[in-house]
Amino acid sequence: MPPLWQGIPLDHKCKKRTCGRCAVTLLAGAHFLAPKTRREREKTNQPMKRLACQARMK
């Protein structure tokens, strides 16, 4: 479930998973996440950056 649906306040704009504004830096736990989606790869190529609206648990 995406963070916004859980009531977690994140900077965002589009609510369509396309703007990239919800990019966050992972400090730990990257191994718990599924690989980046195509949209995530298009928005950031930094390994520890993820889009909060796209990142999903494995």
PDB file of N, CA, C and O in Angstrom, chain B, residues numbered from 101:
ATOM      1  N   MET B 101       0.836  -1.171   0.000  1.00  0.00           N
ATOM      2  CA  MET B 101       0.000   0.000   0.000  1.00  0.00           C
ATOM      3  C   MET B 101       0.891   1.248   0.000  1.00  0.00           C
ATOM      4  O   MET B 101       1.783   1.352   0.842  1.00  0.00           O
ATOM      5  N   PRO B 102       0.678   2.185  -0.910  1.00  0.00           N
ATOM      6  CA  PRO B 102       1.497   3.385  -0.975  1.00  0.00           C
ATOM      7  C   PRO B 102       1.380   4.229   0.296  1.00  0.00           C
ATOM      8  O   PRO B 102       0.334   4.233   0.944  1.00  0.00           O
ATOM      9  N   PRO B 103       2.458   4.949   0.654  1.00  0.00           N
ATOM     10  CA  PRO B 103       2.447   5.763   1.866  1.00  0.00           C
ATOM     11  C   PRO B 103       1.302   6.765   1.935  1.00  0.00           C
ATOM     12  O   PRO B 103       0.738   6.972   3.009  1.00  0.00           O
ATOM     13  N   LEU B 104       0.941   7.397   0.810  1.00  0.00           N
ATOM     14  CA  LEU B 104      -0.132   8.382   0.849  1.00  0.00           C
ATOM     15  C   LEU B 104      -1.453   7.744   1.259  1.00  0.00           C
ATOM     16  O   LEU B 104      -2.250   8.372   1.956  1.00  0.00           O
ATOM     17  N   TRP B 105      -1.692   6.519   0.841  1.00  0.00           N
ATOM     18  CA  TRP B 105      -2.917   5.826   1.212  1.00  0.00           C
ATOM     19  C   TRP B 105      -2.924   5.466   2.688  1.00  0.00           C
ATOM     20  O   TRP B 105      -3.979   5.219   3.273  1.00  0.00           O
ATOM     21  N   GLN B 106      -1.735   5.439   3.288  1.00  0.00           N
ATOM     22  CA  GLN B 106      -1.615   5.109   4.701  1.00  0.00           C
ATOM     23  C   GLN B 106      -1.651   6.358   5.575  1.00  0.00           C
ATOM     24  O   GLN B 106      -1.538   6.255   6.796  1.00  0.00           O
ATOM     25  N   GLY B 107      -1.807   7.535   4.972  1.00  0.00           N
ATOM     26  CA  GLY B 107      -1.859   8.767   5.733  1.00  0.00           C
ATOM     27  C   GLY B 107      -0.494   9.318   6.112  1.00  0.00           C
ATOM     28  O   GLY B 107      -0.398  10.187   6.978  1.00  0.00           O
ATOM     29  N   ILE B 108       0.569   8.824   5.474  1.00  0.00           N
ATOM     30  CA  ILE B 108       1.915   9.313   5.757  1.00  0.00           C
ATOM     31  C   ILE B 108       2.129  10.589   4.948  1.00  0.00           C
ATOM     32  O   ILE B 108       2.005  10.572   3.724  1.00  0.00           O
ATOM     33  N   PRO B 109       2.451  11.699   5.624  1.00  0.00           N
ATOM     34  CA  PRO B 109       2.616  12.962   4.887  1.00  0.00           C
ATOM     35  C   PRO B 109       3.921  12.996   4.092  1.00  0.00           C
ATOM     36  O   PRO B 109       5.011  12.972   4.664  1.00  0.00           O
ATOM     37  N   LEU B 110       3.795  13.052   2.779  1.00  0.00           N
ATOM     38  CA  LEU B 110       4.953  13.138   1.880  1.00  0.00           C
ATOM     39  C   LEU B 110       4.709  14.262   0.885  1.00  0.00           C
ATOM     40  O   LEU B 110       3.578  14.499   0.461  1.00  0.00           O
ATOM     41  N   ASP B 111       5.789  14.952   0.518  1.00  0.00           N
ATOM     42  CA  ASP B 111       5.669  15.962  -0.522  1.00  0.00           C
ATOM     43  C   ASP B 111       5.297  15.247  -1.819  1.00  0.00           C
ATOM     44  O   ASP B 111       5.995  14.331  -2.253  1.00  0.00           O
ATOM     45  N   HIS B 112       4.214  15.664  -2.422  1.00  0.00           N
ATOM     46  CA  HIS B 112       3.780  15.047  -3.672  1.00  0.00           C
ATOM     47  C   HIS B 112       3.005  16.073  -4.476  1.00  0.00           C
ATOM     48  O   HIS B 112       2.651  17.137  -3.967  1.00  0.00           O
ATOM     49  N   LYS B 113       2.747  15.756  -5.716  1.00  0.00           N
ATOM     50  CA  LYS B 113       2.048  16.692  -6.583  1.00  0.00           C
ATOM     51  C   LYS B 113       0.966  16.012  -7.398  1.00  0.00           C
ATOM     52  O   LYS B 113      -0.185  16.450  -7.385  1.00  0.00           O
ATOM     53  N   CYS B 114       1.311  14.962  -8.101  1.00  0.00           N
ATOM     54  CA  CYS B 114       0.424  14.457  -9.150  1.00  0.00           C
ATOM     55  C   CYS B 114      -0.622  13.441  -8.691  1.00  0.00           C
ATOM     56  O   CYS B 114      -1.723  13.417  -9.242  1.00  0.00           O
ATOM     57  N   LYS B 115      -0.323  12.621  -7.721  1.00  0.00           N
ATOM     58  CA  LYS B 115      -1.195  11.516  -7.284  1.00  0.00           C
ATOM     59  C   LYS B 115      -1.438  10.501  -8.405  1.00  0.00           C
ATOM     60  O   LYS B 115      -2.340   9.670  -8.303  1.00  0.00           O
ATOM     61  N   LYS B 116      -0.637  10.566  -9.471  1.00  0.00           N
ATOM     62  CA  LYS B 116      -0.756   9.623 -10.585  1.00  0.00           C
ATOM     63  C   LYS B 116       0.517   8.807 -10.752  1.00  0.00           C
ATOM     64  O   LYS B 116       0.636   8.021 -11.692  1.00  0.00           O
ATOM     65  N   ARG B 117       1.470   8.992  -9.838  1.00  0.00           N
ATOM     66  CA  ARG B 117       2.740   8.260  -9.866  1.00  0.00           C
ATOM     67  C   ARG B 117       3.612   8.614 -11.061  1.00  0.00           C
ATOM     68  O   ARG B 117       4.285   7.749 -11.621  1.00  0.00           O
ATOM     69  N   THR B 118       3.602   9.883 -11.452  1.00  0.00           N
ATOM     70  CA  THR B 118       4.402  10.259 -12.608  1.00  0.00           C
ATOM     71  C   THR B 118       5.331  11.445 -12.396  1.00  0.00           C
ATOM     72  O   THR B 118       6.244  11.635 -13.200  1.00  0.00           O
ATOM     73  N   CYS B 119       5.148  12.248 -11.361  1.00  0.00           N
ATOM     74  CA  CYS B 119       5.923  13.493 -11.252  1.00  0.00           C
ATOM     75  C   CYS B 119       7.305  13.308 -10.648  1.00  0.00           C
ATOM     76  O   CYS B 119       8.210  14.074 -10.979  1.00  0.00           O
ATOM     77  N   GLY B 120       7.510  12.324  -9.778  1.00  0.00           N
ATOM     78  CA  GLY B 120       8.813  12.110  -9.156  1.00  0.00           C
ATOM     79  C   GLY B 120       9.069  12.957  -7.926  1.00  0.00           C
ATOM     80  O   GLY B 120      10.150  12.887  -7.341  1.00  0.00           O
ATOM     81  N   ARG B 121       8.111  13.740  -7.535  1.00  0.00           N
ATOM     82  CA  ARG B 121       8.286  14.642  -6.393  1.00  0.00           C
ATOM     83  C   ARG B 121       8.383  13.902  -5.057  1.00  0.00           C
ATOM     84  O   ARG B 121       8.920  14.449  -4.094  1.00  0.00           O
ATOM     85  N   CYS B 122       7.889  12.705  -4.984  1.00  0.00           N
ATOM     86  CA  CYS B 122       7.891  11.946  -3.723  1.00  0.00           C
ATOM     87  C   CYS B 122       9.163  11.116  -3.549  1.00  0.00           C
ATOM     88  O   CYS B 122       9.181  10.176  -2.754  1.00  0.00           O
ATOM     89  N   ALA B 123      10.214  11.450  -4.276  1.00  0.00           N
ATOM     90  CA  ALA B 123      11.478  10.706  -4.164  1.00  0.00           C
ATOM     91  C   ALA B 123      12.015  10.786  -2.737  1.00  0.00           C
ATOM     92  O   ALA B 123      12.071  11.862  -2.140  1.00  0.00           O
ATOM     93  N   VAL B 124      12.400   9.650  -2.210  1.00  0.00           N
ATOM     94  CA  VAL B 124      12.968   9.568  -0.867  1.00  0.00           C
ATOM     95  C   VAL B 124      14.304   8.846  -0.946  1.00  0.00           C
ATOM     96  O   VAL B 124      14.562   8.082  -1.876  1.00  0.00           O
ATOM     97  N   THR B 125      15.147   9.102   0.049  1.00  0.00           N
ATOM     98  CA  THR B 125      16.438   8.423   0.140  1.00  0.00           C
ATOM     99  C   THR B 125      16.329   7.311   1.157  1.00  0.00           C
ATOM    100  O   THR B 125      15.963   7.553   2.307  1.00  0.00           O
ATOM    101  N   LEU B 126      16.644   6.095   0.747  1.00  0.00           N
ATOM    102  CA  LEU B 126      16.619   4.959   1.660  1.00  0.00           C
ATOM    103  C   LEU B 126      17.845   4.996   2.555  1.00  0.00           C
ATOM    104  O   LEU B 126      18.972   5.130   2.079  1.00  0.00           O
ATOM    105  N   LEU B 127      17.615   4.876   3.839  1.00  0.00           N
ATOM    106  CA  LEU B 127      18.721   4.819   4.784  1.00  0.00           C
ATOM    107  C   LEU B 127      19.032   3.382   5.160  1.00  0.00           C
ATOM    108  O   LEU B 127      20.169   3.059   5.505  1.00  0.00           O
ATOM    109  N   ALA B 128      18.038   2.526   5.097  1.00  0.00           N
ATOM    110  CA  ALA B 128      18.201   1.103   5.427  1.00  0.00           C
ATOM    111  C   ALA B 128      17.002   0.345   4.880  1.00  0.00           C
ATOM    112  O   ALA B 128      15.968   0.940   4.576  1.00  0.00           O
ATOM    113  N   GLY B 129      17.142  -0.956   4.756  1.00  0.00           N
ATOM    114  CA  GLY B 129      16.023  -1.819   4.389  1.00  0.00           C
ATOM    115  C   GLY B 129      15.745  -1.959   2.907  1.00  0.00           C
ATOM    116  O   GLY B 129      14.689  -2.467   2.530  1.00  0.00           O
ATOM    117  N   ALA B 130      16.658  -1.526   2.058  1.00  0.00           N
ATOM    118  CA  ALA B 130      16.435  -1.628   0.616  1.00  0.00           C
ATOM    119  C   ALA B 130      16.166  -3.067   0.193  1.00  0.00           C
ATOM    120  O   ALA B 130      15.434  -3.299  -0.769  1.00  0.00           O
ATOM    121  N   HIS B 131      16.735  -4.020   0.885  1.00  0.00           N
ATOM    122  CA  HIS B 131      16.562  -5.428   0.522  1.00  0.00           C
ATOM    123  C   HIS B 131      15.123  -5.916   0.738  1.00  0.00           C
ATOM    124  O   HIS B 131      14.761  -6.990   0.258  1.00  0.00           O
ATOM    125  N   PHE B 132      14.305  -5.145   1.449  1.00  0.00           N
ATOM    126  CA  PHE B 132      12.908  -5.510   1.664  1.00  0.00           C
ATOM    127  C   PHE B 132      12.006  -5.053   0.519  1.00  0.00           C
ATOM    128  O   PHE B 132      10.838  -5.436   0.456  1.00  0.00           O
ATOM    129  N   LEU B 133      12.548  -4.232  -0.390  1.00  0.00           N
ATOM    130  CA  LEU B 133      11.737  -3.667  -1.464  1.00  0.00           C
ATOM    131  C   LEU B 133      11.898  -4.438  -2.765  1.00  0.00           C
ATOM    132  O   LEU B 133      12.964  -4.972  -3.069  1.00  0.00           O
ATOM    133  N   ALA B 134      10.811  -4.479  -3.520  1.00  0.00           N
ATOM    134  CA  ALA B 134      10.853  -5.070  -4.862  1.00  0.00           C
ATOM    135  C   ALA B 134      11.731  -4.187  -5.752  1.00  0.00           C
ATOM    136  O   ALA B 134      11.960  -3.024  -5.419  1.00  0.00           O
ATOM    137  N   PRO B 135      12.220  -4.705  -6.861  1.00  0.00           N
ATOM    138  CA  PRO B 135      13.020  -3.885  -7.774  1.00  0.00           C
ATOM    139  C   PRO B 135      12.241  -2.653  -8.234  1.00  0.00           C
ATOM    140  O   PRO B 135      11.011  -2.627  -8.197  1.00  0.00           O
ATOM    141  N   LYS B 136      12.979  -1.640  -8.666  1.00  0.00           N
ATOM    142  CA  LYS B 136      12.353  -0.405  -9.134  1.00  0.00           C
ATOM    143  C   LYS B 136      11.448  -0.668 -10.330  1.00  0.00           C
ATOM    144  O   LYS B 136      11.729  -1.522 -11.172  1.00  0.00           O
ATOM    145  N   THR B 137      10.363   0.081 -10.384  1.00  0.00           N
ATOM    146  CA  THR B 137       9.474   0.021 -11.545  1.00  0.00           C
ATOM    147  C   THR B 137      10.119   0.802 -12.693  1.00  0.00           C
ATOM    148  O   THR B 137      11.099   1.520 -12.493  1.00  0.00           O
ATOM    149  N   ARG B 138       9.577   0.659 -13.853  1.00  0.00           N
ATOM    150  CA  ARG B 138      10.067   1.404 -15.016  1.00  0.00           C
ATOM    151  C   ARG B 138      10.002   2.901 -14.732  1.00  0.00           C
ATOM    152  O   ARG B 138      10.949   3.625 -15.040  1.00  0.00           O
ATOM    153  N   ARG B 139       8.917   3.372 -14.157  1.00  0.00           N
ATOM    154  CA  ARG B 139       8.773   4.802 -13.866  1.00  0.00           C
ATOM    155  C   ARG B 139       9.819   5.280 -12.869  1.00  0.00           C
ATOM    156  O   ARG B 139      10.339   6.390 -12.989  1.00  0.00           O
ATOM    157  N   GLU B 140      10.126   4.441 -11.883  1.00  0.00           N
ATOM    158  CA  GLU B 140      11.169   4.820 -10.928  1.00  0.00           C
ATOM    159  C   GLU B 140      12.509   4.958 -11.633  1.00  0.00           C
ATOM    160  O   GLU B 140      13.241   5.922 -11.403  1.00  0.00           O
ATOM    161  N   ARG B 141      12.828   4.007 -12.482  1.00  0.00           N
ATOM    162  CA  ARG B 141      14.098   4.059 -13.204  1.00  0.00           C
ATOM    163  C   ARG B 141      14.176   5.295 -14.097  1.00  0.00           C
ATOM    164  O   ARG B 141      15.254   5.862 -14.278  1.00  0.00           O
ATOM    165  N   GLU B 142      13.039   5.716 -14.655  1.00  0.00           N
ATOM    166  CA  GLU B 142      13.013   6.899 -15.504  1.00  0.00           C
ATOM    167  C   GLU B 142      13.246   8.177 -14.701  1.00  0.00           C
ATOM    168  O   GLU B 142      13.823   9.136 -15.214  1.00  0.00           O
ATOM    169  N   LYS B 143      12.802   8.192 -13.452  1.00  0.00           N
ATOM    170  CA  LYS B 143      12.905   9.395 -12.618  1.00  0.00           C
ATOM    171  C   LYS B 143      14.226   9.513 -11.871  1.00  0.00           C
ATOM    172  O   LYS B 143      14.694  10.628 -11.640  1.00  0.00           O
ATOM    173  N   THR B 144      14.831   8.418 -11.492  1.00  0.00           N
ATOM    174  CA  THR B 144      16.092   8.480 -10.759  1.00  0.00           C
ATOM    175  C   THR B 144      16.947   7.258 -11.057  1.00  0.00           C
ATOM    176  O   THR B 144      16.458   6.130 -11.104  1.00  0.00           O
ATOM    177  N   ASN B 145      18.217   7.508 -11.254  1.00  0.00           N
ATOM    178  CA  ASN B 145      19.132   6.387 -11.467  1.00  0.00           C
ATOM    179  C   ASN B 145      20.027   6.175 -10.251  1.00  0.00           C
ATOM    180  O   ASN B 145      20.951   5.363 -10.293  1.00  0.00           O
ATOM    181  N   GLN B 146      19.758   6.896  -9.175  1.00  0.00           N
ATOM    182  CA  GLN B 146      20.526   6.732  -7.944  1.00  0.00           C
ATOM    183  C   GLN B 146      19.999   5.518  -7.188  1.00  0.00           C
ATOM    184  O   GLN B 146      18.799   5.441  -6.924  1.00  0.00           O
ATOM    185  N   PRO B 147      20.860   4.570  -6.834  1.00  0.00           N
ATOM    186  CA  PRO B 147      20.413   3.315  -6.233  1.00  0.00           C
ATOM    187  C   PRO B 147      19.638   3.465  -4.922  1.00  0.00           C
ATOM    188  O   PRO B 147      18.742   2.668  -4.646  1.00  0.00           O
ATOM    189  N   MET B 148      19.966   4.465  -4.118  1.00  0.00           N
ATOM    190  CA  MET B 148      19.295   4.605  -2.822  1.00  0.00           C
ATOM    191  C   MET B 148      18.124   5.580  -2.866  1.00  0.00           C
ATOM    192  O   MET B 148      17.573   5.909  -1.816  1.00  0.00           O
ATOM    193  N   LYS B 149      17.728   6.049  -4.041  1.00  0.00           N
ATOM    194  CA  LYS B 149      16.557   6.903  -4.202  1.00  0.00           C
ATOM    195  C   LYS B 149      15.408   6.047  -4.707  1.00  0.00           C
ATOM    196  O   LYS B 149      15.568   5.253  -5.633  1.00  0.00           O
ATOM    197  N   ARG B 150      14.259   6.218  -4.093  1.00  0.00           N
ATOM    198  CA  ARG B 150      13.051   5.504  -4.538  1.00  0.00           C
ATOM    199  C   ARG B 150      11.896   6.480  -4.552  1.00  0.00           C
ATOM    200  O   ARG B 150      11.900   7.463  -3.810  1.00  0.00           O
ATOM    201  N   LEU B 151      10.903   6.216  -5.392  1.00  0.00           N
ATOM    202  CA  LEU B 151       9.676   6.986  -5.376  1.00  0.00           C
ATOM    203  C   LEU B 151       8.739   6.343  -4.360  1.00  0.00           C
ATOM    204  O   LEU B 151       8.400   5.165  -4.466  1.00  0.00           O
ATOM    205  N   ALA B 152       8.335   7.120  -3.394  1.00  0.00           N
ATOM    206  CA  ALA B 152       7.482   6.583  -2.330  1.00  0.00           C
ATOM    207  C   ALA B 152       6.175   6.024  -2.889  1.00  0.00           C
ATOM    208  O   ALA B 152       5.614   5.082  -2.329  1.00  0.00           O
ATOM    209  N   CYS B 153       5.695   6.590  -3.974  1.00  0.00           N
ATOM    210  CA  CYS B 153       4.426   6.113  -4.559  1.00  0.00           C
ATOM    211  C   CYS B 153       4.596   4.827  -5.337  1.00  0.00           C
ATOM    212  O   CYS B 153       3.603   4.164  -5.637  1.00  0.00           O
ATOM    213  N   GLN B 154       5.824   4.446  -5.675  1.00  0.00           N
ATOM    214  CA  GLN B 154       6.075   3.272  -6.493  1.00  0.00           C
ATOM    215  C   GLN B 154       6.682   2.106  -5.717  1.00  0.00           C
ATOM    216  O   GLN B 154       6.442   0.945  -6.050  1.00  0.00           O
ATOM    217  N   ALA B 155       7.466   2.411  -4.687  1.00  0.00           N
ATOM    218  CA  ALA B 155       8.190   1.369  -3.946  1.00  0.00           C
ATOM    219  C   ALA B 155       7.218   0.422  -3.242  1.00  0.00           C
ATOM    220  O   ALA B 155       6.270   0.857  -2.588  1.00  0.00           O
ATOM    221  N   ARG B 156       7.464  -0.848  -3.385  1.00  0.00           N
ATOM    222  CA  ARG B 156       6.611  -1.877  -2.772  1.00  0.00           C
ATOM    223  C   ARG B 156       7.477  -2.898  -2.045  1.00  0.00           C
ATOM    224  O   ARG B 156       8.610  -3.175  -2.438  1.00  0.00           O
ATOM    225  N   MET B 157       6.920  -3.441  -0.992  1.00  0.00           N
ATOM    226  CA  MET B 157       7.603  -4.512  -0.259  1.00  0.00           C
ATOM    227  C   MET B 157       7.599  -5.768  -1.124  1.00  0.00           C
ATOM    228  O   MET B 157       6.698  -5.965  -1.940  1.00  0.00           O
ATOM    229  N   LYS B 158       8.615  -6.622  -0.941  1.00  0.00           N
ATOM    230  CA  LYS B 158       8.674  -7.914  -1.656  1.00  0.00           C
ATOM    231  C   LYS B 158       7.603  -8.828  -1.140  1.00  0.00           C
ATOM    232  O   LYS B 158       7.481  -9.961  -1.607  1.00  0.00           O
TER     233      LYS B 158
END
